[in-house]
Every structure is written in C-alpha cells, then in structure tokens.
Amino acid sequence: MKGNNIRRFMEHHFSNWDFHTSSVIEGRLLIVWIKLFAKVNIIEESNQFVHCLVKLAGMQQYFGVIFVYGLNSIEGRRTLWEGLQRPALMDKSWLVLGDFNAPFSSKDKSGGKPIFDLEMVDSVQWLADAHVEPLRSVGSYFTWTNNQNGAARIYSKIDHALMNEKWIDLFPQSTPVFRWETISDHCSCIVKIQPLEKMGLKLFRFYNYWTKHHDFHDLVLYSWRSPIRATGIKAIFLKLLRLKHCLKVFNRDRIGDLKANYYKAKETYQEAQMQAQAYPHIFSYQEDVRIAAEDFSHKAENGIVSFITEDGKLVDNFSEVVSHFQLKLLKPFLKKEIRDSLFGIPITKSPGPDGFGSDFFKAIWQDIGDEVCTTITQCFETGYFPSELHETALSLIPKVANPSRAVDYRPIACCSTLYKCMAKLICKRLALVLPDLVQPNQRAFVKGRSIAHNIMIFQDLIKNYGRTSTSSRCAIKIDLSKAYDTVDWEFLEDLLKALIFPMKFIGWVMTCVRNTSYSLLMNGRVQGKFKGEKGLRQAVKSVKEVLDEFAAATGLSINYGKSHIFFGGVTSNDRARIAQEVKLAEGTFPLKYLGVPIRPTKWRHEDCEVILQKFRLKIQN
C-alpha cells in the first residue's frame, strides 16, 4: 500500500491506532501502534530501517527500537550497516529487529547453495562494532522458506532480534518468539517483554454461535425447567447460574472450544513447518505442512474468526401535569413492551458478570419469554429488585496516553441484560413525561428536541460582545466538577418528590441508583467488589450565590479550572472586580460550547469545520 491508501486503510479499520510512513520507507516499512498504550517518536529513517523512541503506558522512560528491512544485495546493505552503527541510541536501552535479508552464521541456511563467507563479512563486523547480541529466542530457528517442493525447499534465518546491554537491564525477561504463519513465507516475531500474570477470576461468557447448534434449545430447556427452590427474578438468576455450568460442558463436549481449536490448528501447522525444516530431505513432511495449512485456514474462516466479527409544550396547570404523568408512569408494562426493550439491546453489547448477553434471551425467547415477562412485571409491582440484578462489571478504558491516576480512566459499566431491559422500561416511561416537565428552552435529553438549537441561541446571545460601544453585559461558562460522581442522592429523591412523581416510580429509580455494586475487570478477570456511591448526569447553572446554595443542597461543586466568565462593554476595572467576586477566570473568544467554537462575530469557515468533519465521518461510515 502506498500514499493515501495507507491512511484510508488505517482510519477505516484501526481508528484507535496511529502509524508512521513516509516517501522514504513507503512500500517497505509501516510502523503501527495503539495510541493509548504507546507513544512513538521517529528520530531517523532510511529505505532500510526506521529508528524509533518508544514509551509504553505506565513507564517513565523511553527505549529505542530499530525496525529493519534490508536490501537483497550485499552492496545494497552497506548503507544499512553504516546507519545502524551510529551511536544515536547508545545511551538508552534499544532493540533491533526485522528482516535483515542477511545471515549472521553459516548455520543460518538449510538447502540450496551454502552460505559463503563473503555474505557474512558485513553482518558479523556490525555485530562486533555495534556491541549488540541476539536475544535468546524460542520457536523456529529458521525464519524464511521458499516453499518449494522436494529437494528445492530452502530454509533461511534472515529475520533477527538483537539488543544492547542496557536492554536486558530494562527488560530482563524479554524473549522473541518466532512462529510460522500461513499468510507469509516469513515467520512472525513477537518480542515478549514481561511474563503474563494470571489475575483474578475469569468470567463466564455466553457465545452467540451456540444458538446455532441443533442441541442448544433442548439443553437449555432441560436445565431451565428443572425444579428450583426459588420464585420470581431470584429464580431466573439461579437458573442462569445453573445453566452456565451446563453450557460450559456443552461447549467442551459437543461444539468444542472454537478458540482452542483455532490455536490448536495453528500450532499443528507450526509444528509441521518445524518438522519439515528439521528434516528437509523427508518430503512427506512438506505434504504435512500443506494439509495443516489448509486445516488452519478452514478453521480461521469458519471458526472463531466468524464470530469475532454496537418541541415540548409546557402545560400551564400543574395539577393537570400531575394527573397527566402519574397515569403514564404507573401504567402496567405489557409483554410486548418488555420484549421490545430486551430485543432492542444489540447482541454486541457486553454482558454483565453473569455472562449472558441479549442473544441468549432472543434465541430462547419462545420458550422462556413468558416467564421473563411475568418475573419483570412482578419486580415492578412489588418493588423488589434482588442484588444480583444490580451487579455490574467495570472495564477501565484509558483516556490519556499514559494514565497514572484513577481519573485518567473512563469506566465502562457492563450491566446484566435483565437490568438493561428494566432500566430501558423505566426510561421509556420517563420519556413520556419529560416534555411536560422540562422547559422548552432546554433542548437536551428530550425526544424531538435538538441540542443544536442551544448552540444557535447562544451564538445570538453573545453577539456584539466584542464591540467597545456595547452596553455592559457578561456571560458565565460553567462546568460542574465530576457531576456524575458527586450529585447527592437525597437531593435526587427530594427532587422527584417535589415534582410529585409516584412513590412507586421513585422507589424504582432510587433502587437502581442505590443498590448497584461493582466489580473491576482487569485483563478480562474480576478484581474485587465494592458498592456504588453517588452518580448522575450534569445539571443546573447560575451565578455565584445560587451556585453556592445549589452546591450545598446537591453536593455538586463548580469545576473552576474549566469555568469562565465573558464580558461585553465592561471596563477592565469592573471586569477584574466581578471576576474576583465570582472567583472565575475571564475567558476569551472563540469559546467552545457543545464542541462548537462560538465568537461574538459571524461564524468563520474554520468554526464550521468541526461540524463539517462530523458530517464527513457520518457519510463515510
């Protein structure tokens, strides 16, 4: 790939990755890395190597990596050896790896013409001058084959991983692993720099492809209909707990572990390739390689890879509002509503700690749907939501390149499918009454309204702020500090009561808010458990006195680092006095409001670029 083809490919398929290419290395070397886990600086490049400084997330220091793709001729590689002798990284830990297209020993070839001393003069001299040595590798010794049949088969070791002394000081456990691949005549090389540690308990996961097996329904119903000493939603959770053990056995004995089969087929292919290179004159081993490669390709296509592929009108009479939405909120949930809510959960959504995603319930709905609907209806009628319903797994996603604090991670909550279904039902009821409760000038979180209107209103409000002759005025931009984590639950409950929500409905909401418990997921395994505390969305804005009173009542405080005050037609002395009074820094235009640059003058072309870019992405996707 060359030119814009590389950029388009990376942006379309690897949106969370970064990459480096240039006219110097294009078509020969492509460096890619995950943005959140590594920072890479390119310090030198030629048509045969790229010098990088790399810093991994959580590390305090950079180390050097040189990726190599040597030319095919001895003369052509002279500039490679000269470039690799420069002492640019001698003061750091560094690694050199790639396709050198050159042997370092007379043993680095099997089959064909033997290696002549002339082919090794430059490479051996570089090893001595650069003070590097090979890392002790595992896997295949030879790394390239011509894939010819019979006596024409050749194996060579032309891919290498080498390091300086300081590398071992930084990564004492580093090991390059060479493995044969079906898609290339070269081995892949993975350098492991730390041992894999087992942490926590591995969660059960329901695989959607299980539903396609002809024995799936019979197995599930046999387990589901077996007697159990519980009723209601507690019974459903106990049945799911019992069922997952049956499904594990079902997967192992009848379907077989597709992931294990995939890797086993790959391992068989790699072992066959190793056998063929160890005994190049036994041609039957070459046939074993061909058969193993076909089996591996078949499992890759049909096995695991297939499954790894998510305006409101204000009512003037308040009593009318009360009677209007009381009835809407407490209206019994119909089976169709429950089914639609559950079936509206995409099958790609991560399941909760119980491991059962929505696809399980969809696949078996005809047989257990009535029981699920009855149980959910009973929960709403009685107000009893068992603790298992609220158990949530938290997956932590880094928000910055090198996270070092808890706030540097974005927690993604993986709730149980039944909890998602019931929360959707509550939200649907709430959506029926929000237009009657939320003022028309509030455009967010209400169906049928557009938050873009707020941007246009604000653009009109700050018009003429930049003129010196305008009348005195000011605007305050306020950001609430961690509103989701700090809002007071008692305030939320008092607010719902003040709006005369039915006590039963308030009970549903507060049960969902207060009873949640969390388990942390690290490397796919559960790490401990803790009870949830405080959590809601952003809310109100006002001036200093009101904000202080609001903070005292709700627990929400102003994020002064992100909040500003803007003036129009106000003298410099008055600006300083007012800013000091409200304890806010004076902001400058353009300011960003809802992600859009806003200024007192007419919008400029660059102001609209952020909107246009979002349109382009929508169209492309």
N, C-alpha and C positions, 0 to 999 in steps of 0.2 A: 504493500500500500504506500502511496505517495501523496504529497500535497494535502489538499482539503479532505481527501478520503479518510485519512487517519483521524483527523479532528471530528469528522461526522461520525465515524465508527465509534470513537471513544465517547462522544456526547450522547449517542443514542443507546449504547449498550453498557457503558460504565460511567454513569453520571456522577458517582461518588469517588471517582478515581481522577488522578492527574497524570500527565505524561510529558515526555520530552522527546522531540525530534527536531531536526534542522536540515538544511540543504547539505550539510557536511556528512551526516550519518544516515540520511533518508534512504530507505530501501535496504538498510543493513542492520541498524540497531534502533530499537524502540524501548525507552525506559518508562515503566508504568508503576504507580504506587497508589495506595489508598490514602486519600487526603487526611483523614482523621488520625491515621496511625503512623504516618511518616512525613518528614519534611526533607526534601531533596534539593540540594544546590548543585548545579553543573558548573565545574570550575575549568574544565578543559575537554576538548573533543577533537577527534580526527576521524578519518574514514575507517579506522580500525579499532578505536577504543573511545570510551566516554569515562571521564573522571568525575565522580560524584562525592559530595559530602552529605551524609545521611544522619538524621536524628530521629530516633523512634520515640513514640509517645511514652512518657514516663521516664525517659533517660535524660540526664543532664548534659551529656557531651555528644559531640558529633564523632562519627567514624567515617573512614574512606572506603569506597567501593569503586573498582575499575571494571567495567564490563568490556569484554574483548570479542572482536570478530576479525581474526587475522586473514590476510590475503592468501591466495593459494600458492604463490611462488616464494622461493627463498629470498629473492631480491626485493619483492614487494613487501615482505615482512621486516626488512631492515629498519624502516621508519617506525614500525611498531615497537621494536626493541629499544630504539632510541627514545621514543616517547615514554616508555614505561620505566626508563632509568632516571627520569627527572625526580628530584627529591621533594616534590610538592607536598607529599603526604608522609614523609619520613618521621615527622614528629607526632603522628597520630596512629591509631590502630587502623589498619587497612587490609582489604581483601581484594584479590584479583581473580576473576573467574570469567569463563566463556569459552568460545570456540577459537583456539589459537591456530588451528589448522597446521600444527607443528608437533612433532614428538619430542619428549624430553629424555627418552630412554630407548635402547634398541629393542626392549620388550614391548614397546607400545604398538606393535602391529602383529597380526596373525593372518597368514595367507598373502598371496601376491608376492611382489618383489620385497626383499628385506630392506630395512631402513639403513641408508648409508650414513657414514659419519658426517658428511657434509650437511645433511639435513638437520643435524642436532647441534652444530657448532654455535650458532647464534643463540638458540634457546638455552643451552647449558651455560653459556657465558653470561646470559642475562640473569639466570638463577643465582650465579655467584656474585655478580655486581650489584644486584638489587636487594640482596640479603633477604630473599624470600624462600619459602619452602612449602611443599604441598601439605595441605591439611589431610589428616588421616581419614580417608573416605570409606563408605560402605556401599554395597550394591555391586553394580557391574564394574569390572576393571576397564574393559573396552567401552568406548562411548559412541562409536560410529560404525556403520556397516553399509556395504554397497548393495546388500540384499540380493546378490546374485545367487544362482543355484549351483550346487555341486562344488567342484574344485575352484570355481571362480569366486566363491564367497570370501570377502575380506573383512576383518575387524581391525579397528584402529582406536588408539586413545589419543584424541586430539582436543578433547574438552578437559579443562583443568580448573581446580580451585586452589589458590595459593594465598599465603598470608605472611605478614611480618611478625616479629616477636611480640609487639605490643598488642596485636590482635588476640593472642592467647591470654594475655593479661586481662583483657576486657571480656572476652568470651571463652573461658577455659573449656566449656563443654561443646563447642561448635563442631559440627560434623557435616560434610557434604554427602548427600545421598544421590547416587546415580541410578536411574531406573529407565528401562526401555519403554518407549511409547509407540503405539500403533500408528500415530499420525505423522511421525518423523523418522528419518534414518539416524537421528541422534538420540542419545539418552537425555532425559530431563535431569536437571541438577537442582536440588533443594538444599540449601545450607541451613541446618538447624542450629540455632544459637543458644537454646536453653532447653532443659528437659521438660517434657509435658507432665504437669502435675494433675492428679485427679482431685477434684474439689467438689464437695457436696454430693447430693443425691441426684441422679438423672431422672427427669420427669418422663412419665408415660405420654406418648403422642399417638393420637388416632390418625392413621393414614387413609386418605380418601380413596385410594385404589383398592382397599379392602372391600369396599361395597360392590365392586365388580365381580367378586368371586361368587360362584354359584352356591357355595355353602354358607355365605355370610349371614343371610336372613335367618336360616334355621338355627345357626349357632347363637345369634343374638337373642332370638325369641325364646330358645330353650333356657338360657340364663336369665332373661328378663322375667319370664313367667314363673320361675321357681319361687317357692314361698319365702317370705322375708318378714321379720318381726318389726315392722315399721309401717307408717302410712304417710300420705302426703308427699311433700317435697323431700323430706328426710329419706323416705323410701327410694325415691329416684336417685339420690346421691349414693345411697348404699348399693343400689343395683348397678350404677355406673362403676363403683369401686370394685364390685364383684366381677363385672363384665370385662374390665380391662385386663384382669389376670387370664380370663378365658381367651381374649383376643391375642395376648402375647403368645400363648400356646398355639393358637390358630395360625398366627403369622409364622411361627417357627416350624410347625409340623406340616401345614398344608400349602401355604403360599411360599414359605421360605423367605429369609431376610434378603430383600432385593438389594439393599445396600451392601450386605455381606457378600452376596453372590456377584455383584458388580466388582468389588475389590478382589474377590477370590479369582474371578476370571482374569482380571488384570494381573494378579500375582502369578497365575498359571502361565500367562503369556510371557511375563518377565523371566520366569524360571526356565521356560522353553528356550528363550533367547540366550540366557546364560549357558544352558546346556549346549546349545548349538555353537556358541563361540568357544566353549571349553574343548569341544571335540569337533573341529571344523571338517574333519575327513569322514565323519559318520553322517552321511547325507540325510538319513531318516530323521535326524533331529531338526533339520531345516523344514521338513514337512510338518513336524510337530509345532513349529513356530507359526506356520501358515494356518493350521487348524485352530490353534489357541488364539491367534489374532482375529479370526472370523468369529469365534465364540465370544470374545470380549466385545467386538463391535456390535454383535447382535444384542448382548445384554445392555450395552450402553444405549442403544437405540430404543429397545423395547422394555428395558427395566427401569432402574431408578431415575435415569435422566428424563424419562417421560413424565415422571411425577414431580420433578423439581422445576417444573416449567412455571392489590387491593386498594297598597297603603291601608294602614289600620284606622278604623273610625272609633273615636273615643265616645263612650256612652256617658251622657251628662248626668243621669240619675244613678247615683251609686247603688241604691237598692236594686235597681234593675240589673246592674252589673253582677251583684252578689247572686241573685236568683238565676241569672243567666249562666254564670260559670260554675256554680255549685252543682247544678244538674250535669253539666258536661264532664266535670272532673270525676264524679262518682258513678257515672254510667257504667254498668257491668261490662266487663271485657268479653267480647264474643270469641268463639273458637276461631273464626276467620281472622279476627284481629291478631290473636296470638300466633296463628300460623303465619300470617303475613309478616309479622315482626321477626319471627325466627328465620323464615325463609329470606328475609331481607338482609340477613347477615351473610356477607360473602364467605365462600368456603376457604378463601385465602387468609381470612382473619386468624391471628394466632389464638389458640385455645388458652383457657386458664390452667391452673395447677392440676385439674382433673384430666386434662389432655384431650377431651372430646370437643372437636370443632363442630361447626354447624352442619357440615356434610354428613356426619353420623346421624343426626336427628332427621335430616332431609331424606336420607336413604331408607330409614326405618319408620318414617312418619306414619305410613298407612297402618302400621301395627301398634305403635305406642303413642300416636298423636293425641288420641282422646284422653289417655292417662296424663300426658304432659299438660294438656289444656285444663283438665279438671284440677290438677295439682296447683298450677299457677293461679287459677281463679280462687282456690281456697286460700292461697297465700295472701292475696289482696283482700279477701273477705275477712280473714282472721287477723291480718297484720303481722303474722308470724313468718319471719324470713330466717331460716337456720343459718348458723355461722358458716357452713360450707359454701353457701351461696355467695358470700362476700369475700371469699379468699381470692387474692389477686397476686399474680407474679409480676414483679417489676424487672424489666430489661433496661439496662442503662446504656444510652447512646451518647458518645462524646459530642459536645457542642463546639469544642475548640480543638486545635491541632494537638496540644499537649496538656490534657486535663490533669489538674493537680488538686482541685477542690471538689466538694460534692456538687456545688452549683455549676460546675463545668460539664455536668452530665444531664441529659434530658431523659427522665424516666418514662418509659412506655408501659402502660398498665395492660396486662393480659388477664382479662376477667373471664369467668366461666361463661359458657354460651347461654345458659339459662338466665344468668344475671343480666347479660346484654339484652336478652329478649325482654325481660321485665323492665329494665331501665328504658328501653325503647317505647314500651307501652306507656310508662309514666310520662315520658317526653311528648308522646303524641297527644296525651290528654292535656298537658300543659300548653302545647302549641295551639290548642283550640281557644284558650282564654287570654294568651299574651297580647293579641291585638287590642283587647279591651282594657288592658292594664298599662301598657307601655305607651307613652306619649308619641304622637305621630312624628315628632322631630327626632326620635330615637330610631335609627334605621337598622341597627344590627340585631341579629338573633330572632327576628320576627319574619315568618314566611310571607313572601310577597313584597317585602321592602328590600331596598338595596343600599348597602353601606356606602356605595359610590356617591349617593346624594349628599352625604355628610361632607365629602371632600369638596363638592361644588359649593355648598353652603359656606364652608369655612373659607374657601377662596374669595367669596364675596365679602365676608366679614372683615378680612384683613386688607381689603382694597384701600389704597391711599395711605397705608401705614408708613410708606417710605417718603411721603411728602412732608416738608418742613412747615407748610402753612396749614396743615390739617388740624382739627380740634383734638384736644388731649384725649387719649384712649390707651388701653393696654389689653393684652390677651395673655393668658397663662396656659402653658402646656404642662400637663401633669401626668406623671407616670406613677402608678401605685406599686409599691415595693412588694414583689412576690405575693400578689393578691391571692393566688390560688392556695398558698400555704398558710396565710395568716388570717383570713376572714374568720370572724367569731361565729361559731355555730349557734350560740344562743341568739345572736343578732339575726341570723337567718331564720330561725324558728319564730322569733318575735315578729319579723317582717311578714312571714306567711300568715301569722295570726292577725296582724294588723290589716292585711289585705282580705281578711275573712275567708281564707281557704278552709275547706272542711278539715276537721281534726283527723279524720281517717287518712286523707290525702297527705296532710302534714306528717303523719306517722310514717307513711310510705317513704317520703323524701328523707326524713331525718334518720330512718333506719338504714337507708342506703348510704347516707353521709357518715353516720357514727360507727357503724358496725364493720367497716372494711378492715381487713387485715392483709398485710403484705409480706411476700417472700421475695428476696432478691435473687435474680438469675445472673450468675457469673459463669461464663464459658458453658452455658447450657445446663448448669446444675444449680440446685436450690441452696441458698446460703441464708439460714436463719429465718426468723419470722418476727414481725412487730405489728402493733396495732396502729391504724391510721389516725392521724390528728389533723384537724383543720384543713379545709380545702374547698375553694370555689373559684369562680371567674372574676375578672376585673369589674368594678362598679363605678361609683359616683365621682364627680369633680365639682369643686367650688373654690372660693377664696379662703385665705388663711384661717380665719376664725371658724368658719364652717368645717374646714378640713380637720382642724384640731378636734372639734366636737365629734366629727364623723369618725376619726381615728380612735377616739376614746370609746365610742359606742361599738365599733365593729372590729377593732384590732388591726385595721388596715392603715398603714402609715405611708407618707409620701416618700417616693424614691427621689431624693433631692439631686442625685447625680444625673438623673435623666429628665428632670422637670425644669422648665424655663419660663421667664416672663418676657413678653414682647411689647414694645411701646410704639405709639404713633403720636406725633405732635406734643411730646412731653420733654421738658428741658432736662439737661444732663443731671442737674442737682436733684430734681424731683425723681428722675429715674433711679439714681443711687439710693435715695431715701426709701422709695417704695420697694425696691429690690431687697434692701436690708430689712424692711418691715416684714415682708412675706418670706424672707430667707430663701429666695430663689435667684439663680444667676440670670442675667439678661441674655436672651437668645438672639441670634442673628438669622436673617433670611438668606437663602431659602431654608425653611424648616421642613422636616419630613413628617407628614401626617398620614397615617394608614399606609405608609410605604411610598407616598407620592410627594415629590418636592412642591412646596407651596411658597409663593412670594407675593408681595403687595401689588406687583405689576402684572401684566399679562403673562400667561404661561409661555415659556420658551420651548423650542424644539427639544432640547435636552431634558426638560422636565417631563415631557410626554414619553421619553424613550423607555422608561421603566414599564409603562403601561403597554407600549407597543411590543416590547420584548416579551411580556407575558402572553400577548395575543399570538406572537410568532410561535412560542413554545406550545400553546394550545393547538394551533393549526398543525404544527409538525407532529404532535402526538396523536 
